């Protein structure tokens, strides 16, 4: 009888090896990264070797079979490295380390999980492919960026494991879980850090619109503030600035969808139509402005490293406060109190209230999904209105003329979903 699962595991090992090997061959053909230690065929064979070693270890009921075979091939890789290194000026271990990882991935395909092996294969290929991008990023980061990131990482590694993973407070306000609160801080800081990295890597010369998209991934409010202020001093760029601001708003709606999907996927079907409708309307309007006039920006967005401890702790405190207030409003005032709290909280930060509502609408928390839907949409509406106020108070007259139509459209769509859908 044919063992289909066995064929699947060996087939996955083969494909993962080919994927990594193709990247290595492409890197050699384009950049001439030293001698070609191994290509697509060799990497495929290495991955198959790892899977075969795992199979033999299973058949002989001894882990030493796998260990000995892997060590033997590892020694061959090391010998090949020294031979290759003696023939080239630049000494690097990238391909050789990738080869050893590929062998182990082959073993994982058989012994553990094809999904985990595939994920490791993709991550390995991506890391091999982004050599230039990583070098560019290293060139543009500052000492403060490195210090802030390391500080946040160290504090998180020390604090998170020891935080109590239980709720505090008198019933029914026992919603404050220190462990979960800090996880939310890490989650939002990670999203913001991704945007920060992209802004650093891409740079300002890719256009104002792209800067708005990347800035929105880090902070749509900061993006709005930055371009609104610059519209007062830089003439003739009001339409590109409007594109950047609206692009940042569009990313905000996408952030809400991602946050809800991660924290409470049961709430996602309730909120994504409204977020998508508001975001798509902004996207279409931004595209209209973009194709009618474009410009190249020569300045950076004023964004700080989101891994700085100060902003991270402030977000954690804000999230905890909003979580407590929204629960109290729901318990003692009812739905109207929760809606008012969501609207007011959205004026300051849509992420914190979105995560709070997503957490409170989990099974057993007492807030209905339909109620959570309206609360999240109201928060998005108030946040959009607050950023509109920034534009109208700090932006030029021309910028205000470009922004107000799409702001009215977004707010109208949101209100329709609140009251009629």
N, C-alpha and C positions, 0 to 999 in steps of 0.2 A: 504494500500500500504506500502510495506517495505521500510523504510528509510535506504538506504545503507550507506549514510554518517554518520548516527548516529551509526550504527554498527561498522563502521571503527574507529570512535573516541573512542568508548568504548573498542574496540579490541586493539587499540594502547595503551590506558591506562593500560589495563590488561598486555600486553607484557612488557611495560616499568617497571611496578611494579614487575613482575616476574624476569626481568633482574637484577634490583637492589637487590631484595631479594636473588637471587641465589648468588650474590657476597658476601652478608653479611653471608649467611650460609657457603660458602666456607672459608671465612676469619675466622669464628668461628671454623670450623673443623680443619683447619691447624694451626692456631695461638692461639686458645682458647682466643679470645679477649673478656674477661669478660663473662657475661651471654648472652645467645642468646635472645635478646630482641624481635626480629621479624625475620622471615625467608621469603622464597619465597612466601608462601601463604598469610602471613600477609601483606607483602608489596604490593602484587597484590590487596588485598582487600582494602588497603589504597588508592591506585591509583584509583580503581573503585569508592571508596567513594567520592574522590574529583570530579570525572566526574559526579557522581550521584548528588552531592550537587549542581554542576553547572547547571545540567539539571533541578532540582527542582526550583532553583532560576530563571531560564528562564521561567518555567511554571507559577510560581506565580508572575512573573514580579517584583521581588524585590531582590536586591543584599543582603539584610539582611538575607535571607534564607541561602545563601552560606556562609556568614560571620559567622552566628551562628553555623552552622553545622561544619565548619572548626575549630572554636574555641573549640567546645565541644570535637572533636576528638583530638585536640591539647592538651587540658587539660588531657585527658586520657593518651596521650604519656608522658606528664610531670610527672604524678602520677606514671606511670610504671617505669620511669627513677629513681625516688627517691627510689622506692621499690627495684629496681635492684641495685642501687648504695649502699644501706645499706647492701647488701649481698656480695659485692666484694671489694677487696683492691684497684684496679685501677679504678679510676673514669674518664669516658670519655663520650662525648656527640655525638660522630661521628654517631652512628647508629640512635640515636633519631633525630638528625638534618636531616639525610638522610630520615627518615620516614616523617618528616614534608614537606621536599622538594617533596617527592613522592606524597603526598596528593595534593599539589599545582600543580604538573605536571599533575595529573589527571584532575584537573579543567581546566588547559590550553588546554588539549586535546579536551575538549568540547567547551570551550568559545572562543578559539583563533585559534591556528594552531597546527595540528598534527606534522608538521615538526619541529616547535620550541620545542614542548614537547619532541619529539624523541631526538633532539640535547641535550636538558637539561638532559634527562635520560642517554644518552651516556656519557656526561661530568661528571655527578654525579658518574656513575659506574667507570669511569676511575680514578677519584680522590680517590674513596674508594679503588681501587685496587693498587695504586702506593704508598702506605704508606711507604714501605721499601725503595723504590727508592728516595722518597722525603727526608727521613731521611738521606740517604747516601749523597744526594746532599748538605743538610744543613751542613754535617760534612766536606765537602771538599771546600766549598766556603770560601772566605776570607772576611775580613772587607772591603777591597777595592772593592770587587765585589758587596757587598751590597750597599755601598755608591754610586758607579758608576751607578748601576741600579736604585736606588731611585732618584738620581739626574736627570737622563735622564727621568724617569717617571714624576717627578714633573715639569720639564721644559716643557715636551711635553704637559702635562695637562694644563699648563698655556699658553704656546705659541700657540699651534695649534688652539684653538678656536678663538683667536683674530687675527690671520693672515688673511690678505685680500684674499678672494677666487676669484681673478680676475687676468688677465694678465697685465704685465707692459712692456713698451718699445715701440718704434715707429714701426708702421706697415711697412713691414710684419714681423718684428722681435719681435712682442709682444707675446712671448712664455713663459715668466717667471712668473709663478703663485706661490707666496710664500707658499700658503696653500698646493698645490699639491706637491711642492718640499719637504716640510717637511714630508708629507705623505710618499713619496718615501724613505726618510731617515729612518722613522719608519719601513717601510716594509723591507728594506735591513738589518737594525739593528736587526729586529726580526728574520730573517733567520739566520744571523750570531750568534745571541744569542742562538738559538736552537742548532746549532752545538757546541757552547761553553759549554752549559749545558750537552750535550751528552758526550763530552770529559771528563768533570768533573765527571759525574756519572759513566761512563763505566770504566774510568781509563786506564792507559797504559798497564796493564797486559793482555788485551784482544787481543794483537797482533798488529804488526805494520800495517798490512793491514787495520784493522778496524780503527786504529788511523788516517790513511790516508783518509778514507772515511769520518770520522767525522770532521777531519781537513779541508777537502775540502768543507764541508758544512759551515764552518766558514770562511775559506780563503784558496783557492787552491794555491795562491801565497805564503802565509806564510808557508803552508805545504811543498811546493817545496823548499823554502829557508831553512827551518829547517832541513829536511832530507838530502839536498845536503851538508850543512855544516857538519853535523854529519858523513857523509860518509868519510870525510877526517880523522876523528879521531877514528872511530870504524871499525876495520877490520872485514871482514867476513859477514857483514850485507848489502852488496851492493844490492843483489837481493831483500831482504825484503824492503829495502828503496825504490827501484825502484817500487815495488808493491804499497807502500804507496803513492808515488808521482803520479803515474798513476791513482790510485783510486781517489785522490784529483782532478785530471783533469777531470775524468769522471763525478764527482759530479758537476763540473763547467758547463758542458753542460746541466745537468739536471736543474741547477739553472736558466740558460738562458730560458729554456722551461717554467719553473714555472713563471718567471718574465713576460714573454711575455703573458702567459695565463691570468695572473692577470690584467695586464695593458691594453692589447689590444688583445682580443681573435681572432679578425679578422686576425691578423698577424700570429697567431700560425700555421695554415696549411702550411704557406710558409717556416717557419724556422725549424719546428720540424724534418722533415726527415733528414736534414743535421746534426742537433745537435745529433739526435739519432744514425745516422751512425757513426759519429766521436766518440761518447761516447761508443757505442757497440764495436767498433774496439779496443778501449782502454781497455774496460772491459775484452774482450776475451784474450788480451795479458797479462793483469794483472793476470787473472786466470791461464794462462799457467805458468807464473813465480811463482805464489803462490803455486801451486801444485808441482812444481819442487823443491822448497825449502821454508820453513817457519821458522820463528824465533819469539821469544817473546821479546818484547821491555820493557825496564825498565825505560824509561824516558818519561816525558810529552812533548807534543808539546808546543812550545813557542807562545801561543795565549793570547792576552789581551782581557779584557771584551769589547765586541762591543758596550755596552751601555755607554761607556765613552764619555763625551760630545765632547772632542777634535776630535777624529776620526769621530764622527757623523756629526759635523759641517763641517769638511773637505770634507766629502762625499757630503753633501748638496751643498757646494760651487762648488765642482767638477762637480756634476750633473747639476747644473744651468749653469756653464760655457760651458759644452759640449752641453747642450740643445741649448744654444744661438749660439755656433760656428757651430753646425751641421745645424741649420736652416739658418744661414747666408751663409754657404757653398752651401746649396741646392738652395737658392734664387739667389745668385750672381755668382756662378760658375756652378751650375747644379749638375747632378748626380755624375760626377767625383769628384767634390769637397766634396760631402757628403761621398763618398766612401773613399777618402783620410783621411778625418776627423775621420771616423769610425775606420780605420786601425790604425791611430796614437793614438786615444783615447783608443783603446783596449790594447795597449801596457801597459797602466797604470792601467786601471780598466774596466773589461768587464761589470760589473753591471751597471755602470753609463751610458755608451753608449747604452747598451741594453734597459734600461728604457727610455732613451731619444728618441731612434728610435721608440720604441713601442708607445710613446706618440705622436710623430710627424706623425705617420702613421694612427692616428685616423681620422675618417671622418671629412673633412673640414680643416685639417691641411696642406694639400698641398703636402705631400710626398706619393707617390704611394706605395702600399704594396709590389710590386715586387722589387722596389728600396730599401725598408726597409729590405727585405729578404737578399739582397746582402750585405747591410751595416752591419747587425747583424752577418752574417757569416764571413765577413772580420774582424770584431772585435774579434770574437772567434778565428780565425786563428792567428791574431797578438798576442793575449793574450797567446795562446798556444806556439807560437814561442818565446815570451818573457820569459816564464817559462823554455823553453828549453835552452835559453841562460843562465839562472841562473844555471841550472844543469851543462852545459858545462864549465861555468866559476868558479863554486864553488864546484862541485862534484868531486868525485874520478874518476880515469880512468875507473874502472870497472862499476861504476854507469852510466857513460856516454855511455858505450857499451850496457847496458841494455835499456837505454832510447831512443837512437836515432832511432831505427827501428819504434817504435810506434809513435814517433813524426812525422816522415816522412809520415807514413800511415795516421795519422790524418790530417796533412796539405794537403796531396794529395786529400783526400776525400773532404775536405772543398773547395779546388780550383776547383774540378770537379763540385761541386754544384754551384759555382760562375759562371763558364764559360760555362758549358754544360747542366745543369739541371735547 
